[in-house]
Amino acid sequence: MWKRWAMATLAVASVLLAGCASTVTSQVTAFGDSPGFEGPRTYALTRTAEQQNNQEHATYERWLRTRLAGDGFSEQSPSSAHYLIGMNYGITQQMMRVAEPAYDPMFAPGPWGPWGRPWGWYGYPYGAPPAYIERDYPYALAGLQLRFTDRASGKEVYRVQANTSDGGTSLASAMPFLIDAALKQLPFPSGRTFNVQQKVGQ
């Protein structure tokens, strides 16, 4: 149900590898012809067959309802709501290969400066430059897509996608950030990608 999300950029992945970040950065892209949401802000959530009777999906729906209420949307029955909103999401485990310097212990940078140990004033740049080894680091890339459809006409009026590699290793840990990022601006300008930063724990 969910297409593989694009590989995160090296800059985004490096933030994850640096440790437990104090902020989460999500990339958000939206598409829609209308400059705003016209008419009443009423909606009903739709489900795919595999989302039916799925407690994980039901949890994500509760989070989405809370966020939509903050934007002035109210939930109604599928027969009377102005918008039908579908939600797709997923997470993939990725690997990033990084080249790291490996120094000869005799000439490695130490507390005495970049030229080596006190007995090694012949270290780099006076000796051989460091060799480089490649290491693989795992990280998770999570994504969310929300699709707004006009119930009366069946026309898609707005689609927004958010993805992040900063939200942890599980979809459940990333989803609150993805939902908030996708609805941080409603609507986002069509066809452009924005970086949305959120503080962890707030």
Residue pairs with C-beta under 8 A, 6 or more apart in sequence:
1 48
1 50
1 51
1 88
1 90
2 88
2 89
2 90
2 143
2 145
4 90
4 92
5 90
5 92
5 141
5 142
5 143
5 163
6 163
7 94
7 141
8 94
8 139
8 141
8 163
8 165
10 96
12 25
12 27
12 164
12 165
12 166
13 94
13 96
13 137
13 139
13 165
15 21
15 25
15 165
15 166
16 139
16 165
16 166
17 96
17 98
17 137
17 139
21 166
21 200
22 199
22 200
23 166
23 197
23 198
23 199
23 200
24 164
24 166
24 167
24 177
24 197
24 198
24 200
25 164
25 166
25 195
25 196
25 197
25 198
26 162
26 163
26 164
26 166
26 167
26 177
26 178
26 181
26 182
26 195
26 196
26 198
27 162
27 163
27 164
27 193
27 194
27 195
27 196
28 160
28 161
28 162
28 181
28 182
28 184
28 188
28 193
28 194
28 195
28 196
29 160
29 161
29 188
29 191
29 192
29 193
29 194
30 158
30 159
30 160
30 161
30 187
30 188
30 189
30 190
30 191
30 192
31 158
31 159
31 160
31 190
31 191
32 148
32 157
32 158
32 159
32 187
32 190
33 157
33 190
34 157
34 158
34 187
35 187
36 187
37 83
37 148
37 157
37 158
37 186
37 187
39 82
40 82
41 71
41 72
41 73
41 74
41 82
41 83
42 73
42 74
42 75
42 76
42 80
42 81
42 82
42 83
43 68
43 73
43 74
43 75
43 76
43 81
43 82
43 83
43 84
43 85
43 148
44 75
44 76
44 77
44 78
44 81
44 83
44 84
44 85
44 151
45 61
45 64
45 65
45 75
45 84
45 85
45 86
45 87
46 78
46 84
46 85
46 86
46 149
47 57
47 86
48 86
48 88
51 57
51 87
56 172
57 87
59 172
60 87
60 89
60 175
60 179
61 87
63 175
63 176
63 179
64 85
64 87
64 146
64 179
65 75
67 179
67 180
67 183
68 75
68 85
68 183
71 183
71 186
75 81
78 84
78 151
81 151
82 150
82 151
82 152
83 148
83 149
83 150
83 151
83 157
84 148
84 149
84 151
85 146
85 147
85 148
85 149
86 146
86 147
86 149
87 144
87 145
87 146
87 147
88 144
88 145
88 147
89 142
89 143
89 144
89 145
89 171
89 175
89 178
90 142
90 143
90 171
91 140
91 141
91 142
91 143
91 170
91 171
91 174
92 140
92 141
93 138
93 139
93 140
94 138
94 139
94 140
94 141
94 165
95 136
95 137
95 138
95 139
96 136
96 137
96 139
97 134
97 135
97 136
97 137
98 134
98 135
98 136
98 137
99 132
99 133
99 134
100 132
100 133
100 134
100 135
101 130
101 131
101 132
102 130
102 131
102 132
102 133
103 109
103 124
103 130
104 123
104 127
104 128
104 130
106 116
106 117
106 120
106 123
107 116
107 117
107 120
107 122
107 123
107 124
107 127
107 128
108 116
108 117
108 123
109 116
109 123
110 116
110 117
112 118
114 123
114 124
115 121
115 123
115 124
115 126
116 122
116 123
116 124
116 127
117 123
120 127
124 130
139 165
140 165
140 167
140 168
140 169
140 170
140 174
141 163
141 164
141 165
142 163
142 164
142 165
142 167
142 171
142 174
142 175
142 178
143 161
143 162
143 163
143 164
143 178
144 161
144 162
144 163
144 175
144 178
144 179
144 182
145 159
145 160
145 161
145 162
146 159
146 160
146 161
146 182
146 183
147 156
147 158
147 159
148 156
148 157
148 158
148 159
149 155
149 156
149 157
150 156
150 157
158 187
160 182
160 183
160 187
160 188
161 182
162 178
162 179
162 181
162 182
162 196
163 178
164 174
164 177
164 178
164 181
166 177
167 173
167 174
167 175
167 177
167 178
168 174
177 198
180 198
181 196
181 198
184 196
185 194
188 194
